[in-house]
């Protein structure tokens, strides 16, 4: 395992943790990531000659993968700089001056990262609108709301999350969540954390998620987490049954919402419909599965036992229909022109006599 040299750009002979790290970076990071960063600071005052990923992993009782993930996280957030060799092995780690990062962020805001919308948000940009125009708060209203301790705390926390001062548009939006939608400060902070974790920072996106939560009656962090977990679980159920490994298209999201929310089906019934779709046409088809589930919903199916009963009734009905068709094939037509007069009925003696005459005629 290769050794890693460690240095710091600002220079320090003691283990010092930046207040900016504690205030801005630490709250959003996981405990294991923070532990790795603090240990790197500690190593500056007494660097080990055999510094390596395995060395750090042994000291912190973590795996090398855990250390790699932590270093990648801090590198992505501009807390450290990493140099690698041609084999992509880490050769040097520099702990950056976080105060200098602060100045750079103030001079040039970081560009937003555009990526695919998280599944739970569904089609909020296209379909969700505010139930009424969002109000514009006057200066006096803003002043009054800013006197609320809960709001003051929330705004301070949001500035730390966003790594910048709040703009007037941000303030209007936050106050709308608090006053208009009735969200608590904790829920609003969770809302921003949820969106920022998806690399979504623009107000229109955050508002769209908030409106989706309000529409679904989400008024607490526990409900928000449960809704997100449930939605992701439903997504996983369908895509695993179909053998898909990609993000859902908007129309697929709409159909899945119909199955689980409008129809109220559980994952077992939806999985069964997906399995039958695959067996019937050998490919994933959301519309085909939707027809199956719509038929079950119309017939009052609510659980798997009802599906079994429905299958039995369908099989019985199909059997009766098939028997009726066979009967119609063998039954003589009653209304053709050859049957408009009374039919003669022959006795067994007459049949025997006719048969004997035919035989005599053939022999003669």
C-alpha positions as CSV (number, residue, x, y, z in Angstrom):
1,X,0.0,0.0,0.0
2,X,1.4,3.4,-1.0
3,X,2.2,6.0,1.6
4,X,0.4,9.4,1.6
5,X,2.0,12.7,2.5
6,X,-0.2,15.2,4.4
7,X,0.1,19.0,4.4
8,X,-2.0,22.1,5.1
9,X,-2.1,25.2,2.9
10,X,-2.4,27.7,5.8
11,X,0.2,26.0,8.1
12,X,-0.5,24.9,11.7
13,X,1.5,23.1,14.4
14,X,-1.5,22.2,16.5
15,X,-4.8,20.4,16.1
16,X,-7.2,23.3,15.3
17,X,-10.7,22.8,13.9
18,X,-12.0,25.8,11.9
19,X,-15.2,27.4,13.3
20,X,-16.5,27.5,9.7
21,X,-16.1,23.7,9.5
22,X,-18.1,23.3,12.7
23,X,-20.8,25.8,11.7
24,X,-21.2,25.0,8.0
25,X,-19.7,21.7,7.0
26,X,-20.0,19.5,10.0
27,X,-23.8,19.7,10.5
28,X,-24.5,18.2,7.0
29,X,-21.8,15.5,7.1
30,X,-22.2,12.0,8.6
31,X,-20.4,11.3,11.8
32,X,-17.9,8.9,10.1
33,X,-17.0,11.6,7.6
34,X,-16.4,14.2,10.4
35,X,-14.3,11.6,12.2
36,X,-12.0,11.2,9.2
37,X,-11.5,14.9,8.8
38,X,-10.7,15.4,12.5
39,X,-8.2,12.6,12.4
40,X,-6.5,14.2,9.4
41,X,-6.1,17.4,11.4
42,X,-4.7,15.4,14.2
43,X,-2.1,13.7,11.9
44,X,-0.8,17.2,10.9
45,X,0.9,17.6,14.3
46,X,2.3,14.1,14.4
47,X,2.3,12.7,10.8
48,X,2.9,8.9,10.6
49,X,5.6,7.7,8.3
50,X,3.4,4.9,7.0
51,X,0.3,7.0,6.3
52,X,-2.1,5.2,4.0
53,X,-5.8,4.4,3.6
54,X,-5.4,1.1,5.5
55,X,-3.5,3.0,8.3
56,X,-6.3,5.5,8.7
57,X,-8.9,2.7,8.5
58,X,-7.2,0.7,11.3
59,X,-6.9,3.8,13.5
60,X,-10.6,4.7,13.1
61,X,-11.9,1.1,13.0
62,X,-13.4,1.7,9.6
63,X,-13.0,0.0,6.2
64,X,-10.8,1.4,3.4
65,X,-14.0,2.0,1.4
66,X,-15.4,4.1,4.3
67,X,-12.3,6.2,4.3
68,X,-12.4,6.6,0.5
69,X,-16.0,7.7,0.6
70,X,-15.2,10.2,3.4
71,X,-12.3,11.7,1.5
72,X,-14.3,11.9,-1.7
73,X,-17.1,13.7,0.2
74,X,-14.7,16.3,1.6
75,X,-13.0,16.7,-1.7
76,X,-16.3,17.3,-3.5
77,X,-17.2,20.0,-0.8
78,X,-13.8,21.7,-1.3
79,X,-12.7,21.0,2.2
80,X,-9.6,19.0,1.1
81,X,-7.6,18.7,-2.1
82,X,-6.4,15.2,-3.3
83,X,-3.6,14.3,-5.7
84,X,-3.5,10.9,-7.3
85,X,-1.0,9.0,-9.3
86,X,-1.5,7.4,-12.7
87,X,-3.2,4.4,-11.0
88,X,-5.6,6.7,-9.3
89,X,-4.0,6.0,-5.9
90,X,-4.0,8.9,-3.4
91,X,-0.5,10.4,-3.0
92,X,-1.2,13.7,-1.2
93,X,-4.0,15.2,0.8
94,X,-4.2,19.0,1.5
95,X,-6.6,20.4,4.0
96,X,-7.8,23.6,2.5
97,X,-8.3,27.0,4.2
98,X,-12.0,27.1,4.8
99,X,-12.1,30.9,5.3
100,X,-10.6,31.3,1.8
101,X,-13.4,29.1,0.5
102,X,-15.9,31.4,2.2
103,X,-14.4,34.4,0.3
104,X,-14.5,32.5,-3.0
105,X,-18.1,31.6,-2.5
106,X,-19.1,35.2,-1.7
107,X,-17.3,36.4,-4.9
108,X,-18.7,33.7,-7.2
109,X,-21.8,31.7,-6.2
110,X,-21.5,28.0,-7.0
111,X,-23.4,26.9,-10.1
112,X,-26.4,24.7,-9.6
113,X,-26.0,21.1,-10.5
114,X,-28.8,20.0,-12.9
115,X,-29.7,16.4,-12.5
116,X,-32.8,14.2,-12.7
117,X,-35.6,15.0,-10.3
118,X,-36.0,12.6,-7.4
119,X,-38.8,10.1,-7.8
120,X,-40.9,11.2,-4.9
121,X,-41.4,14.7,-6.3
122,X,-43.3,13.1,-9.2
123,X,-44.4,15.7,-11.8
124,X,-44.8,18.6,-9.4
125,X,-43.2,21.1,-11.9
126,X,-45.8,20.1,-14.5
127,X,-48.8,19.4,-12.4
128,X,-48.6,21.1,-9.0
129,X,-49.6,24.7,-8.7
130,X,-50.3,26.7,-5.6
131,X,-54.0,26.6,-4.5
132,X,-53.9,30.3,-4.6
133,X,-51.4,32.9,-5.7
134,X,-48.5,33.1,-3.3
135,X,-48.8,36.2,-1.2
136,X,-46.1,38.9,-1.1
137,X,-45.3,39.9,2.4
138,X,-44.9,43.6,3.2
139,X,-42.0,45.0,5.1
140,X,-44.1,45.3,8.3
141,X,-45.3,41.7,8.0
142,X,-41.7,40.5,7.5
143,X,-40.5,42.5,10.5
144,X,-43.3,41.0,12.6
145,X,-42.5,37.5,11.5
146,X,-38.7,38.0,12.1
147,X,-39.5,38.7,15.7
148,X,-40.6,35.1,16.2
149,X,-37.7,33.1,17.7
150,X,-38.6,30.0,15.7
151,X,-38.3,32.0,12.4
152,X,-35.0,33.7,13.4
153,X,-33.5,30.3,14.3
154,X,-34.8,28.8,11.0
155,X,-33.3,31.6,8.9
156,X,-29.9,31.2,10.5
157,X,-29.9,27.5,9.9
158,X,-30.9,28.0,6.2
159,X,-28.1,30.4,5.6
160,X,-25.7,27.7,6.9
161,X,-27.3,25.1,4.7
162,X,-27.2,27.4,1.6
163,X,-23.8,28.7,2.5
164,X,-24.9,32.3,1.7
165,X,-27.1,35.1,3.0
166,X,-30.8,34.8,2.2
167,X,-32.1,36.9,-0.6
168,X,-35.4,38.8,-0.5
169,X,-37.0,36.1,-2.7
170,X,-35.7,33.4,-0.3
171,X,-37.2,35.2,2.6
172,X,-40.6,35.5,0.9
173,X,-40.6,31.8,0.1
174,X,-39.6,30.7,3.6
175,X,-42.3,32.9,5.2
176,X,-44.9,31.5,2.8
177,X,-43.9,28.0,4.0
178,X,-44.2,29.0,7.6
179,X,-47.2,31.3,7.4
180,X,-49.1,30.2,4.3
181,X,-48.6,26.4,4.3
182,X,-48.4,26.2,8.1
183,X,-45.1,24.2,8.1
184,X,-43.1,24.2,11.3
185,X,-39.5,25.5,11.3
186,X,-38.2,21.9,11.7
187,X,-40.2,20.7,8.7
188,X,-39.0,23.7,6.5
189,X,-35.4,22.9,7.4
190,X,-36.0,19.2,6.6
191,X,-37.5,20.4,3.3
192,X,-34.4,22.3,2.3
193,X,-32.2,19.4,3.4
194,X,-34.2,17.0,1.3
195,X,-33.8,19.2,-1.8
196,X,-30.2,20.1,-1.2
197,X,-29.4,16.4,-0.9
198,X,-30.7,16.1,-4.4
199,X,-28.5,19.0,-5.5
200,X,-31.6,21.1,-6.0
201,X,-31.2,24.7,-4.8
202,X,-33.5,26.8,-6.9
203,X,-36.6,28.2,-5.3
204,X,-39.1,26.9,-7.9
205,X,-38.1,23.3,-7.2
206,X,-38.1,23.7,-3.4
207,X,-41.6,25.3,-3.6
208,X,-42.8,22.5,-5.9
209,X,-41.8,19.9,-3.3
210,X,-43.4,21.9,-0.5
211,X,-46.7,22.1,-2.4
212,X,-46.6,18.3,-3.1
213,X,-46.1,17.7,0.7
214,X,-48.9,20.1,1.5
215,X,-51.2,18.4,-1.0
216,X,-50.4,15.0,0.6
217,X,-51.1,16.2,4.1
218,X,-47.4,16.0,5.2
219,X,-47.0,18.3,8.2
220,X,-44.2,16.7,10.1
221,X,-40.7,15.3,9.5
222,X,-41.8,11.8,10.3
223,X,-44.6,12.0,7.7
224,X,-42.2,13.4,5.1
225,X,-39.7,10.6,5.7
226,X,-42.4,7.9,5.7
227,X,-43.9,9.3,2.4
228,X,-40.5,9.4,0.7
229,X,-39.7,5.8,1.9
230,X,-43.1,4.5,0.8
231,X,-42.8,6.1,-2.6
232,X,-39.3,4.8,-3.1
233,X,-40.5,1.3,-2.0
234,X,-43.3,1.4,-4.5
235,X,-40.9,2.4,-7.2
236,X,-38.5,-0.4,-6.3
237,X,-41.4,-3.0,-6.2
238,X,-42.5,-2.3,-9.8
239,X,-39.1,-1.9,-11.3
240,X,-37.7,-5.0,-9.7
241,X,-40.7,-7.0,-11.0
242,X,-40.1,-5.6,-14.5
243,X,-36.4,-6.1,-14.3
244,X,-35.7,-2.4,-15.0
245,X,-32.7,-0.4,-13.8
246,X,-33.4,3.2,-14.7
247,X,-35.3,6.3,-13.6
248,X,-39.1,6.2,-14.3
249,X,-40.7,8.3,-17.0
250,X,-43.4,10.8,-16.0
251,X,-46.2,8.7,-17.5
252,X,-44.8,5.7,-15.5
253,X,-44.8,7.7,-12.3
254,X,-48.4,8.7,-13.0
255,X,-49.5,5.0,-13.5
256,X,-47.7,3.8,-10.4
257,X,-49.4,6.6,-8.4
258,X,-52.7,5.4,-9.8
259,X,-52.0,1.8,-8.7
260,X,-50.9,2.5,-5.2
261,X,-52.9,5.6,-4.3
262,X,-56.0,5.7,-6.4
263,X,-56.6,1.9,-6.6
264,X,-55.1,1.4,-3.1
265,X,-53.4,-1.8,-4.1
266,X,-50.5,-3.3,-2.0
267,X,-47.2,-4.3,-3.4
268,X,-48.1,-7.9,-3.6
269,X,-51.0,-7.3,-6.0
270,X,-49.0,-4.8,-8.1
271,X,-46.2,-7.3,-8.3
272,X,-48.6,-10.0,-9.4
273,X,-49.9,-7.8,-12.2
274,X,-46.3,-7.0,-13.3
275,X,-45.4,-10.7,-13.3
276,X,-48.5,-11.6,-15.4
277,X,-47.5,-8.9,-17.8
278,X,-44.1,-10.4,-18.3
279,X,-45.5,-13.9,-18.8
280,X,-48.1,-12.6,-21.3
281,X,-46.0,-10.4,-23.5
282,X,-42.4,-11.2,-22.4
283,X,-41.5,-7.5,-21.8
284,X,-42.3,-4.8,-19.2
285,X,-45.3,-2.8,-20.2
286,X,-46.9,-0.3,-17.8
287,X,-50.1,0.1,-19.8
288,X,-50.6,-3.7,-20.0
289,X,-50.2,-4.0,-16.2
290,X,-52.5,-1.0,-15.8
291,X,-55.3,-2.8,-17.7
292,X,-54.9,-5.8,-15.4
293,X,-55.0,-3.7,-12.2
294,X,-57.9,-1.6,-13.5
295,X,-59.9,-4.8,-14.2
296,X,-59.2,-6.0,-10.7
297,X,-60.1,-2.7,-9.2
298,X,-63.4,-2.6,-11.1
299,X,-64.2,-6.1,-9.8
300,X,-63.6,-5.1,-6.2
301,X,-60.2,-6.9,-5.7
302,X,-58.5,-5.7,-2.5
303,X,-56.1,-8.5,-1.6
304,X,-54.5,-11.5,-3.1
305,X,-57.3,-13.8,-2.0
306,X,-59.7,-11.8,-4.1
307,X,-57.3,-12.3,-7.1
308,X,-57.6,-16.1,-6.6
309,X,-61.4,-15.8,-6.5
310,X,-61.4,-13.6,-9.6
311,X,-59.2,-16.1,-11.5
312,X,-61.6,-19.0,-10.5
313,X,-64.7,-17.1,-11.7
314,X,-62.9,-16.1,-14.9
315,X,-61.9,-19.7,-15.6
316,X,-65.4,-21.0,-14.9
317,X,-66.9,-18.4,-17.2
318,X,-64.4,-19.2,-19.9
319,X,-65.2,-22.9,-19.6
320,X,-69.0,-22.3,-19.9
321,X,-68.4,-20.0,-22.9
322,X,-66.3,-22.7,-24.6
323,X,-68.9,-25.4,-24.0
324,X,-71.6,-23.2,-25.4
325,X,-69.5,-22.5,-28.5
326,X,-69.0,-26.3,-29.0
327,X,-72.7,-26.9,-28.6
328,X,-73.5,-24.3,-31.2
329,X,-71.1,-25.9,-33.6
330,X,-72.7,-29.4,-33.4
331,X,-76.3,-28.3,-33.1
332,X,-78.2,-28.3,-36.5
333,X,-79.5,-25.0,-37.9
334,X,-83.2,-24.8,-37.2
335,X,-84.2,-22.0,-39.5
336,X,-82.7,-22.9,-42.9
337,X,-85.0,-23.5,-45.9
338,X,-84.6,-27.3,-45.7
339,X,-86.2,-27.4,-42.3
340,X,-89.3,-25.4,-43.0
341,X,-91.5,-28.5,-43.4
342,X,-92.2,-31.3,-40.9
343,X,-89.4,-33.9,-40.6
344,X,-90.1,-37.6,-40.9
345,X,-88.9,-39.8,-38.1
346,X,-87.7,-43.4,-38.9
347,X,-88.0,-46.4,-36.7
348,X,-85.2,-49.0,-36.2
349,X,-87.1,-51.5,-38.4
350,X,-87.3,-49.0,-41.2
351,X,-83.5,-48.2,-40.9
352,X,-82.8,-52.0,-41.0
353,X,-85.0,-52.5,-44.1
354,X,-83.3,-49.6,-46.0
355,X,-79.9,-50.9,-45.1
356,X,-80.9,-54.4,-46.4
357,X,-82.2,-53.0,-49.7
358,X,-79.0,-51.1,-50.2
359,X,-77.0,-54.3,-49.7
360,X,-79.1,-56.3,-52.1
361,X,-78.8,-53.6,-54.7
362,X,-75.0,-53.6,-54.4
363,X,-74.8,-57.4,-54.7
364,X,-77.1,-57.5,-57.7
